[in-house]
Amino acid sequence: MKEEKKLTQSKAMQSLQVKSLLDDGKKLAKVNDLWYFVKSDKNRWIAGSAH
């Protein structure tokens, strides 16, 4: 009985960890959606992301 409970708790924790990773990934995707490129006074391209 104890082993079953531990296994269930372990699966629940893994599920929460995966959900957390997915949520974090979605947040990061939103942050990095907009990229911009500008040319410097030395004629070099500079890339950046707006967040």
C-alpha positions, -999 to 999 in steps of 0.1 A, spaced: 0 0 0 28 24 9 46 16 -23 15 24 -44 11 57 -26 47 66 -32 44 57 -69 12 78 -72 30 108 -55 60 104 -78 38 104 -109 20 135 -96 53 153 -90 65 144 -125 33 157 -140 36 190 -121 72 193 -132 63 188 -169 34 213 -165 58 238 -150 83 234 -178 56 238 -204 43 270 -187 78 284 -185 84 276 -221 53 294 -231 64 325 -211 98 324 -228 82 321 -262 62 352 -256 93 371 -245 113 362 -276 86 368 -302 98 401 -314 133 405 -328 148 436 -343 178 444 -364 196 477 -366 226 489 -384 253 506 -363 273 537 -372 301 513 -381 279 496 -407 274 464 -385 241 447 -379 229 444 -344 201 420 -334 180 422 -303 147 411 -289 121 433 -274 104 422 -242 
